[in-house]
């Protein structure tokens, strides 16, 4: 007969995802809920008990609204706003000053923590219905290369591949030593990155290595912070695949990008987990 003992390792692993720590404000606790947004960021809630510890308030700390701003979805469409309000009402939570919260007796702490975590995930998906369009990562990367990086960008970034097809890249940088072909792969998490990464892989695969050697190829991913073992494995596979056709860097490691563009490669194509010229270590996937 099958019973729940076969799931004990899995359940123990899930429980290990939960945690609690105290903020600098000694009256507030931060609880890691074991849940994650689609981009890999953890869902954390803030718990503030009353002095007599009989009741508590649990909130998202304003993170849900902050993520809307991050994705340039501040102004929700009428359809999205209706859905947002319906979710808040259905979950039985309140909204005040850009915070989602709920209050109750200490005996209901588990329910309140779980409810706020779940409503955060539900509300985070509403931004997808926004009429506002997020500034593309390619535009963001191009601006950084030109304005902050100080690199010389060619006006035309379309090149011909080995098969006679035209491929449009994000930028071609001219340095004193070589040209560097740059392709942006926008997305905040492994799943979001999958399609732009596949496009970048396809575009670089068709190029001639005589005209565009590996030291002149760079794919820049936007954001990759895998939290779970599954996400880390998927991220490792994605980076290994891209490194077959180009050097791969992260926009969050801009010193590493600048070092590669200015000085070329030190032999390592994965600049995300093997940081190049960066003060801090690269992303850990193992």
C-alpha positions in Angstrom: 0.0 0.0 0.0 1.3 3.4 -0.9 1.5 6.0 1.9 3.0 9.4 2.4 6.3 8.1 3.7 7.6 7.9 0.2 7.3 11.7 0.0 9.1 12.4 3.2 12.4 13.5 1.5 10.4 15.8 -0.9 8.4 17.3 2.0 11.5 17.8 4.1 13.1 19.6 1.1 10.1 21.9 0.7 10.1 22.7 4.4 13.8 23.7 4.2 12.8 26.4 1.8 11.0 28.3 4.6 12.9 30.5 7.0 12.6 33.5 9.3 15.0 36.3 10.1 14.7 39.6 12.0 15.0 42.9 10.3 17.0 45.9 11.5 13.7 47.0 12.9 13.5 44.6 15.9 9.7 44.6 15.7 9.5 43.1 12.2 10.3 39.6 11.0 11.0 38.5 7.4 9.7 35.1 6.4 10.9 33.3 3.3 7.8 31.5 2.0 9.3 28.8 -0.2 7.6 30.4 -3.2 9.3 32.2 -6.1 8.3 34.6 -8.8 8.7 33.5 -12.4 12.1 35.4 -12.7 13.5 33.4 -9.7 13.2 36.1 -7.1 12.0 34.8 -3.7 8.6 35.7 -2.3 9.2 37.1 1.2 6.6 38.6 3.6 6.9 40.9 6.5 5.4 39.9 9.9 4.8 42.5 12.6 3.4 41.2 15.8 1.6 43.5 18.3 3.6 44.1 21.5 1.5 41.6 23.5 2.0 39.0 20.7 -1.8 38.3 20.5 -2.2 39.6 16.9 0.0 40.3 13.9 0.0 42.0 10.6 1.6 40.4 7.5 2.4 42.4 4.4 4.4 42.2 1.1 6.4 45.3 2.2 5.4 47.0 -1.0 7.3 44.6 -3.2 4.3 43.8 -5.5 3.9 47.4 -6.5 7.7 47.7 -6.8 7.8 44.9 -9.3 5.1 46.6 -11.3 7.3 49.6 -11.5 10.3 47.5 -12.4 8.4 46.1 -15.4 7.0 49.6 -16.4 3.5 48.4 -15.7 2.6 51.2 -13.2 -0.6 52.2 -15.1 -2.7 49.1 -15.4 -5.3 48.9 -18.2 -9.0 48.9 -17.1 -9.1 45.1 -17.6 -5.9 44.6 -15.6 -7.1 47.0 -12.8 -10.4 45.1 -12.5 -8.5 41.8 -12.2 -6.2 43.3 -9.6 -9.1 44.5 -7.5 -10.9 41.2 -7.8 -7.8 39.3 -6.7 -7.3 41.5 -3.6 -11.0 41.0 -2.7 -11.0 37.2 -3.4 -8.0 36.6 -1.2 -9.5 38.7 1.6 -6.5 41.1 1.9 -6.2 44.8 2.1 -4.3 47.4 0.2 -2.9 50.6 1.6 0.0 52.9 0.5 1.3 50.4 -2.1 1.3 47.6 0.4 -0.8 44.4 0.4 -1.5 43.2 4.0 -3.7 41.2 6.3 -4.2 41.2 10.0 -5.4 38.5 12.4 -4.8 36.6 15.7 -1.5 34.9 16.3 -3.2 31.5 15.9 -3.8 32.4 12.2 -0.2 33.3 11.5 0.4 30.4 9.1 -2.8 31.2 7.1 -1.9 34.9 6.9 1.6 34.2 5.7 0.5 31.8 3.1 -2.3 34.1 1.9 -0.1 37.1 1.4 2.5 35.0 -0.4 -0.1 33.5 -2.7 -1.7 36.9 -3.5 1.7 38.3 -4.3 2.2 35.7 -7.0 -1.3 36.2 -8.3 -1.0 40.0 -8.5 2.5 39.8 -10.0 1.0 38.1 -13.1 -1.5 41.0 -13.6 1.2 43.2 -15.0 1.2 41.0 -18.1 -2.2 42.5 -19.0 -0.9 46.1 -18.7 -1.2 48.3 -21.8 2.2 49.8 -21.0 5.1 48.2 -22.8 8.4 47.7 -20.9 11.4 49.3 -22.4 13.1 46.6 -24.3 16.3 45.2 -22.8 18.0 45.7 -26.2 17.3 49.4 -26.0 18.5 49.5 -22.4 21.7 47.6 -23.3 22.4 49.8 -26.3 22.0 52.9 -24.1 24.4 51.6 -21.5 27.0 50.6 -24.1 27.0 54.1 -25.6 26.3 56.4 -22.6 27.9 54.7 -19.6 30.3 52.2 -21.3 31.5 54.9 -23.6 31.9 52.5 -26.5 31.8 53.4 -30.2 28.6 51.8 -31.7 28.4 51.4 -35.5 25.2 52.8 -37.0 24.4 49.6 -38.8 24.2 46.3 -36.9 23.0 43.9 -39.6 25.5 41.3 -40.9 25.3 38.5 -43.4 25.7 35.0 -42.3 27.4 32.0 -44.1 24.1 31.2 -45.8 23.5 34.6 -47.3 20.9 35.6 -44.7 20.8 39.0 -43.0 21.0 38.8 -39.2 20.1 41.9 -37.1 22.1 42.2 -33.8 21.8 44.6 -30.9 25.1 46.4 -31.6 28.4 46.2 -33.3 31.1 47.9 -31.1 34.3 49.2 -32.6 37.4 49.1 -30.4 41.0 49.8 -31.3 41.7 46.1 -31.7 38.6 44.5 -33.1 34.8 44.7 -33.6 32.5 43.1 -31.1 29.1 41.8 -32.1 26.6 42.1 -29.3 23.2 40.4 -28.9 20.8 41.1 -26.0 18.8 38.3 -24.5 16.1 40.0 -22.4 14.2 38.2 -19.6 14.1 38.0 -15.9 14.5 34.3 -15.2 15.3 31.1 -17.1 11.8 30.7 -18.7 11.7 34.3 -19.8 15.2 34.0 -21.3 14.5 30.9 -23.2 13.1 32.4 -26.4 15.6 35.4 -26.8 18.4 33.0 -25.9 17.3 30.6 -28.7 17.2 33.6 -31.1 20.7 34.6 -30.1 22.0 31.1 -30.5 20.5 30.8 -34.0 21.9 34.2 -35.1 25.5 33.4 -34.0 25.4 29.8 -35.3 25.3 31.0 -38.9 28.2 33.4 -38.7 31.6 32.7 -40.2 34.3 32.3 -37.6 36.8 33.9 -40.0 34.9 37.1 -40.0 33.5 36.9 -36.5 35.9 34.8 -34.3 34.7 33.8 -30.8 36.6 36.7 -29.3 34.3 39.1 -31.2 31.0 37.6 -30.1 29.0 38.5 -27.0 25.6 37.6 -25.8 24.3 39.7 -22.8 21.5 38.2 -20.7 19.4 40.5 -18.6 18.7 38.8 -15.3 19.4 35.3 -14.0 19.1 34.4 -10.3 18.0 30.8 -10.1 16.8 29.8 -6.6 15.8 26.2 -6.9 17.8 23.1 -7.9 15.6 22.8 -11.0 16.2 26.5 -12.0 19.9 26.1 -11.4 20.1 23.1 -13.7 18.1 24.8 -16.4 20.3 27.9 -16.1 23.4 25.8 -16.4 22.1 24.2 -19.6 21.2 27.6 -21.1 24.6 29.1 -20.4 26.4 26.1 -21.7 24.4 26.1 -24.9 25.0 29.8 -25.5 28.7 29.5 -24.8 29.0 27.1 -27.8 28.5 30.0 -30.1 29.6 33.2 -28.2 30.8 34.6 -25.0 28.0 35.0 -22.5 27.8 37.8 -19.9 25.2 39.3 -17.6 24.0 42.9 -17.6 24.2 42.7 -13.8 28.0 42.2 -14.1 28.8 45.3 -16.1 32.5 45.5 -15.1 32.9 42.0 -16.6 31.2 43.1 -19.8 33.4 46.1 -20.1 36.6 44.1 -19.4 35.7 41.6 -22.2 34.9 44.3 -24.7 38.0 46.2 -24.0 40.5 43.4 -23.6 39.0 40.3 -25.2 38.7 36.9 -23.7 40.9 35.1 -21.1 39.8 31.8 -22.5 36.5 31.5 -20.6 33.3 32.0 -22.5 30.9 31.8 -19.6 31.3 35.2 -18.0 28.2 34.8 -15.9 29.4 32.1 -13.5 33.1 32.7 -14.1 33.2 36.5 -13.6 35.8 38.3 -15.7 37.3 41.4 -14.3 34.5 41.6 -11.6 35.2 42.4 -8.0 32.7 39.9 -6.7 32.5 36.3 -7.7 30.2 35.1 -10.5 26.8 33.5 -10.2 26.9 30.1 -8.4 25.0 27.3 -10.2 26.6 24.2 -8.6 
